[in-house]
Amino acid sequence: MTNISGELILKASMNLQLKAC
């Protein structure tokens, strides 16, 4: 489950960065 949570967090961070740009 830790890996799944990590992936979700990474995806969310990437989406936020794309929106920020």
mmCIF entry with sequence, helices, sheets and N, C-alpha, C, O atoms, coordinates in Angstrom:
data_MODEL
# 
_entry.id   MODEL 
# 
_entity.id                         1 
_entity.type                       polymer 
_entity.pdbx_number_of_molecules   1 
# 
_entity_poly.entity_id                      1 
_entity_poly.type                           'polypeptide(L)' 
_entity_poly.nstd_linkage                   no 
_entity_poly.nstd_monomer                   no 
_entity_poly.pdbx_seq_one_letter_code       MTNISGELILKASMNLQLKAC 
_entity_poly.pdbx_seq_one_letter_code_can   MTNISGELILKASMNLQLKAC 
_entity_poly.pdbx_strand_id                 A 
# 
loop_
_entity_poly_seq.entity_id 
_entity_poly_seq.num 
_entity_poly_seq.mon_id 
_entity_poly_seq.hetero 
1 1  MET n 
1 2  THR n 
1 3  ASN n 
1 4  ILE n 
1 5  SER n 
1 6  GLY n 
1 7  GLU n 
1 8  LEU n 
1 9  ILE n 
1 10 LEU n 
1 11 LYS n 
1 12 ALA n 
1 13 SER n 
1 14 MET n 
1 15 ASN n 
1 16 LEU n 
1 17 GLN n 
1 18 LEU n 
1 19 LYS n 
1 20 ALA n 
1 21 CYS n 
# 
_struct_asym.id          A 
_struct_asym.entity_id   1 
# 
_struct_conf.conf_type_id            HELX_P 
_struct_conf.id                      HELX_P1 
_struct_conf.pdbx_PDB_helix_id       AA1 
_struct_conf.beg_label_comp_id       THR 
_struct_conf.beg_label_asym_id       A 
_struct_conf.beg_label_seq_id        2 
_struct_conf.pdbx_beg_PDB_ins_code   ? 
_struct_conf.end_label_comp_id       ALA 
_struct_conf.end_label_asym_id       A 
_struct_conf.end_label_seq_id        20 
_struct_conf.pdbx_end_PDB_ins_code   ? 
_struct_conf.beg_auth_comp_id        THR 
_struct_conf.beg_auth_asym_id        A 
_struct_conf.beg_auth_seq_id         2 
_struct_conf.end_auth_comp_id        ALA 
_struct_conf.end_auth_asym_id        A 
_struct_conf.end_auth_seq_id         20 
_struct_conf.pdbx_PDB_helix_class    1 
_struct_conf.details                 ? 
_struct_conf.pdbx_PDB_helix_length   19 
# 
_struct_conf_type.id          HELX_P 
_struct_conf_type.criteria    ? 
_struct_conf_type.reference   ? 
# 
loop_
_atom_site.group_PDB 
_atom_site.id 
_atom_site.type_symbol 
_atom_site.label_atom_id 
_atom_site.label_alt_id 
_atom_site.label_comp_id 
_atom_site.label_asym_id 
_atom_site.label_entity_id 
_atom_site.label_seq_id 
_atom_site.pdbx_PDB_ins_code 
_atom_site.Cartn_x 
_atom_site.Cartn_y 
_atom_site.Cartn_z 
_atom_site.occupancy 
_atom_site.B_iso_or_equiv 
_atom_site.pdbx_formal_charge 
_atom_site.auth_seq_id 
_atom_site.auth_comp_id 
_atom_site.auth_asym_id 
_atom_site.auth_atom_id 
_atom_site.pdbx_PDB_model_num 
ATOM 1  N N  . MET A 1 1  ? 0.841  -1.209 0.000   1.00 0.00 ? 1  MET A N  1 
ATOM 2  C CA . MET A 1 1  ? 0.000  0.000  0.000   1.00 0.00 ? 1  MET A CA 1 
ATOM 3  C C  . MET A 1 1  ? 0.876  1.259  0.000   1.00 0.00 ? 1  MET A C  1 
ATOM 4  O O  . MET A 1 1  ? 0.492  2.293  -0.547  1.00 0.00 ? 1  MET A O  1 
ATOM 5  N N  . THR A 1 2  ? 2.035  1.158  0.609   1.00 0.00 ? 2  THR A N  1 
ATOM 6  C CA . THR A 1 2  ? 2.914  2.336  0.657   1.00 0.00 ? 2  THR A CA 1 
ATOM 7  C C  . THR A 1 2  ? 3.277  2.776  -0.752  1.00 0.00 ? 2  THR A C  1 
ATOM 8  O O  . THR A 1 2  ? 3.275  3.967  -1.065  1.00 0.00 ? 2  THR A O  1 
ATOM 9  N N  . ASN A 1 3  ? 3.594  1.784  -1.612  1.00 0.00 ? 3  ASN A N  1 
ATOM 10 C CA . ASN A 1 3  ? 3.965  2.145  -2.985  1.00 0.00 ? 3  ASN A CA 1 
ATOM 11 C C  . ASN A 1 3  ? 2.808  2.818  -3.702  1.00 0.00 ? 3  ASN A C  1 
ATOM 12 O O  . ASN A 1 3  ? 3.001  3.796  -4.424  1.00 0.00 ? 3  ASN A O  1 
ATOM 13 N N  . ILE A 1 4  ? 1.598  2.290  -3.502  1.00 0.00 ? 4  ILE A N  1 
ATOM 14 C CA . ILE A 1 4  ? 0.431  2.878  -4.175  1.00 0.00 ? 4  ILE A CA 1 
ATOM 15 C C  . ILE A 1 4  ? 0.255  4.330  -3.719  1.00 0.00 ? 4  ILE A C  1 
ATOM 16 O O  . ILE A 1 4  ? 0.037  5.216  -4.545  1.00 0.00 ? 4  ILE A O  1 
ATOM 17 N N  . SER A 1 5  ? 0.348  4.574  -2.422  1.00 0.00 ? 5  SER A N  1 
ATOM 18 C CA . SER A 1 5  ? 0.189  5.942  -1.904  1.00 0.00 ? 5  SER A CA 1 
ATOM 19 C C  . SER A 1 5  ? 1.283  6.831  -2.488  1.00 0.00 ? 5  SER A C  1 
ATOM 20 O O  . SER A 1 5  ? 1.020  7.968  -2.880  1.00 0.00 ? 5  SER A O  1 
ATOM 21 N N  . GLY A 1 6  ? 2.494  6.320  -2.544  1.00 0.00 ? 6  GLY A N  1 
ATOM 22 C CA . GLY A 1 6  ? 3.606  7.103  -3.088  1.00 0.00 ? 6  GLY A CA 1 
ATOM 23 C C  . GLY A 1 6  ? 3.337  7.479  -4.533  1.00 0.00 ? 6  GLY A C  1 
ATOM 24 O O  . GLY A 1 6  ? 3.584  8.616  -4.936  1.00 0.00 ? 6  GLY A O  1 
ATOM 25 N N  . GLU A 1 7  ? 2.830  6.527  -5.324  1.00 0.00 ? 7  GLU A N  1 
ATOM 26 C CA . GLU A 1 7  ? 2.548  6.822  -6.740  1.00 0.00 ? 7  GLU A CA 1 
ATOM 27 C C  . GLU A 1 7  ? 1.476  7.899  -6.841  1.00 0.00 ? 7  GLU A C  1 
ATOM 28 O O  . GLU A 1 7  ? 1.592  8.827  -7.641  1.00 0.00 ? 7  GLU A O  1 
ATOM 29 N N  . LEU A 1 8  ? 0.427  7.770  -6.022  1.00 0.00 ? 8  LEU A N  1 
ATOM 30 C CA . LEU A 1 8  ? -0.655 8.779  -6.070  1.00 0.00 ? 8  LEU A CA 1 
ATOM 31 C C  . LEU A 1 8  ? -0.093 10.151 -5.724  1.00 0.00 ? 8  LEU A C  1 
ATOM 32 O O  . LEU A 1 8  ? -0.439 11.143 -6.365  1.00 0.00 ? 8  LEU A O  1 
ATOM 33 N N  . ILE A 1 9  ? 0.767  10.214 -4.719  1.00 0.00 ? 9  ILE A N  1 
ATOM 34 C CA . ILE A 1 9  ? 1.349  11.503 -4.314  1.00 0.00 ? 9  ILE A CA 1 
ATOM 35 C C  . ILE A 1 9  ? 2.216  12.054 -5.444  1.00 0.00 ? 9  ILE A C  1 
ATOM 36 O O  . ILE A 1 9  ? 2.155  13.243 -5.755  1.00 0.00 ? 9  ILE A O  1 
ATOM 37 N N  . LEU A 1 10 ? 3.025  11.185 -6.057  1.00 0.00 ? 10 LEU A N  1 
ATOM 38 C CA . LEU A 1 10 ? 3.879  11.643 -7.159  1.00 0.00 ? 10 LEU A CA 1 
ATOM 39 C C  . LEU A 1 10 ? 3.029  12.160 -8.306  1.00 0.00 ? 10 LEU A C  1 
ATOM 40 O O  . LEU A 1 10 ? 3.315  13.218 -8.866  1.00 0.00 ? 10 LEU A O  1 
ATOM 41 N N  . LYS A 1 11 ? 1.981  11.418 -8.659  1.00 0.00 ? 11 LYS A N  1 
ATOM 42 C CA . LYS A 1 11 ? 1.103  11.856 -9.759  1.00 0.00 ? 11 LYS A CA 1 
ATOM 43 C C  . LYS A 1 11 ? 0.464  13.193 -9.417  1.00 0.00 ? 11 LYS A C  1 
ATOM 44 O O  . LYS A 1 11 ? 0.403  14.088 -10.259 1.00 0.00 ? 11 LYS A O  1 
ATOM 45 N N  . ALA A 1 12 ? -0.010 13.331 -8.188  1.00 0.00 ? 12 ALA A N  1 
ATOM 46 C CA . ALA A 1 12 ? -0.639 14.591 -7.773  1.00 0.00 ? 12 ALA A CA 1 
ATOM 47 C C  . ALA A 1 12 ? 0.374  15.729 -7.855  1.00 0.00 ? 12 ALA A C  1 
ATOM 48 O O  . ALA A 1 12 ? 0.045  16.816 -8.330  1.00 0.00 ? 12 ALA A O  1 
ATOM 49 N N  . SER A 1 13 ? 1.600  15.488 -7.398  1.00 0.00 ? 13 SER A N  1 
ATOM 50 C CA . SER A 1 13 ? 2.635  16.526 -7.430  1.00 0.00 ? 13 SER A CA 1 
ATOM 51 C C  . SER A 1 13 ? 2.924  16.927 -8.868  1.00 0.00 ? 13 SER A C  1 
ATOM 52 O O  . SER A 1 13 ? 3.040  18.114 -9.171  1.00 0.00 ? 13 SER A O  1 
ATOM 53 N N  . MET A 1 14 ? 3.041  15.940 -9.759  1.00 0.00 ? 14 MET A N  1 
ATOM 54 C CA . MET A 1 14 ? 3.315  16.236 -11.171 1.00 0.00 ? 14 MET A CA 1 
ATOM 55 C C  . MET A 1 14 ? 2.172  17.060 -11.754 1.00 0.00 ? 14 MET A C  1 
ATOM 56 O O  . MET A 1 14 ? 2.414  18.026 -12.479 1.00 0.00 ? 14 MET A O  1 
ATOM 57 N N  . ASN A 1 15 ? 0.929  16.691 -11.447 1.00 0.00 ? 15 ASN A N  1 
ATOM 58 C CA . ASN A 1 15 ? -0.223 17.443 -11.964 1.00 0.00 ? 15 ASN A CA 1 
ATOM 59 C C  . ASN A 1 15 ? -0.179 18.878 -11.456 1.00 0.00 ? 15 ASN A C  1 
ATOM 60 O O  . ASN A 1 15 ? -0.438 19.813 -12.214 1.00 0.00 ? 15 ASN A O  1 
ATOM 61 N N  . LEU A 1 16 ? 0.147  19.060 -10.175 1.00 0.00 ? 16 LEU A N  1 
ATOM 62 C CA . LEU A 1 16 ? 0.201  20.414 -9.612  1.00 0.00 ? 16 LEU A CA 1 
ATOM 63 C C  . LEU A 1 16 ? 1.295  21.220 -10.310 1.00 0.00 ? 16 LEU A C  1 
ATOM 64 O O  . LEU A 1 16 ? 1.100  22.395 -10.619 1.00 0.00 ? 16 LEU A O  1 
ATOM 65 N N  . GLN A 1 17 ? 2.445  20.592 -10.559 1.00 0.00 ? 17 GLN A N  1 
ATOM 66 C CA . GLN A 1 17 ? 3.546  21.303 -11.217 1.00 0.00 ? 17 GLN A CA 1 
ATOM 67 C C  . GLN A 1 17 ? 3.141  21.697 -12.635 1.00 0.00 ? 17 GLN A C  1 
ATOM 68 O O  . GLN A 1 17 ? 3.432  22.808 -13.079 1.00 0.00 ? 17 GLN A O  1 
ATOM 69 N N  . LEU A 1 18 ? 2.463  20.779 -13.353 1.00 0.00 ? 18 LEU A N  1 
ATOM 70 C CA . LEU A 1 18 ? 2.036  21.092 -14.718 1.00 0.00 ? 18 LEU A CA 1 
ATOM 71 C C  . LEU A 1 18 ? 1.057  22.262 -14.704 1.00 0.00 ? 18 LEU A C  1 
ATOM 72 O O  . LEU A 1 18 ? 1.133  23.155 -15.548 1.00 0.00 ? 18 LEU A O  1 
ATOM 73 N N  . LYS A 1 19 ? 0.135  22.251 -13.737 1.00 0.00 ? 19 LYS A N  1 
ATOM 74 C CA . LYS A 1 19 ? -0.841 23.348 -13.652 1.00 0.00 ? 19 LYS A CA 1 
ATOM 75 C C  . LYS A 1 19 ? -0.120 24.645 -13.280 1.00 0.00 ? 19 LYS A C  1 
ATOM 76 O O  . LYS A 1 19 ? -0.466 25.714 -13.783 1.00 0.00 ? 19 LYS A O  1 
ATOM 77 N N  . ALA A 1 20 ? 0.883  24.554 -12.400 1.00 0.00 ? 20 ALA A N  1 
ATOM 78 C CA . ALA A 1 20 ? 1.622  25.747 -11.977 1.00 0.00 ? 20 ALA A CA 1 
ATOM 79 C C  . ALA A 1 20 ? 2.330  26.366 -13.184 1.00 0.00 ? 20 ALA A C  1 
ATOM 80 O O  . ALA A 1 20 ? 2.374  27.587 -13.333 1.00 0.00 ? 20 ALA A O  1 
ATOM 81 N N  . CYS A 1 21 ? 2.888  25.496 -14.047 1.00 0.00 ? 21 CYS A N  1 
ATOM 82 C CA . CYS A 1 21 ? 3.597  25.997 -15.231 1.00 0.00 ? 21 CYS A CA 1 
ATOM 83 C C  . CYS A 1 21 ? 2.582  26.591 -16.204 1.00 0.00 ? 21 CYS A C  1 
ATOM 84 O O  . CYS A 1 21 ? 2.960  27.073 -17.272 1.00 0.00 ? 21 CYS A O  1 
# 
